[in-house]
């Protein structure tokens, strides 16, 4: 059985943007690379991510990503917000 590392697949998709993902949880947690990845995959512009360092800025970026996904695949993402994802990622990094 062929196993493909999800990080490797992301890096193939993001080569054109000169962006590399080493760890899914930490690299996508602030929403900046997530927004860029969604732009690359969809071919649509999602706007400039918030460049602030505070938790609220990171959640804003993740929410922007989720809002975009919600318009594309609502049934999968309904009921999930950026705070939920951010908190789960932070808890995962503490353990």
Residue, then its C-alpha position, 0 to 999 in steps of 0.5 A: x500500500x502506498x502511503x503519502x505524507x500529507x505534509x509532502x503533498x502540501x509542500x508540492x502544492x505550495x512550491x510555487x508560493x515558496x512556502x513550506x509546511x513542516x508541521x500541519x498543526x503549528x504551520x497552519x495554526x495562525x491561518x496565514x499559510x492556510x489562507x495561502x494554501x486555499x488560494x493556491x488550491x482554489x485559484x481565488x484571492x482570499x485577501x491579505x491575512x492579518x499579520x498581528x501576533x496576538x491570538x485574536x489575529x490568528x483566530x481572525x485568519x482561521x475564521x477567514x479560511x473557514x468562511x471561504x471553506x463554508x462557501x465551498x463545502x458547507x456540509x463538512x464545515x458547518x458548526x466549526x469556528x476558528x476559536x475551536x480549531x485554534x484551541x484544539x491546536x494549542x491543546x495538542x501542542x501542550x501535550 
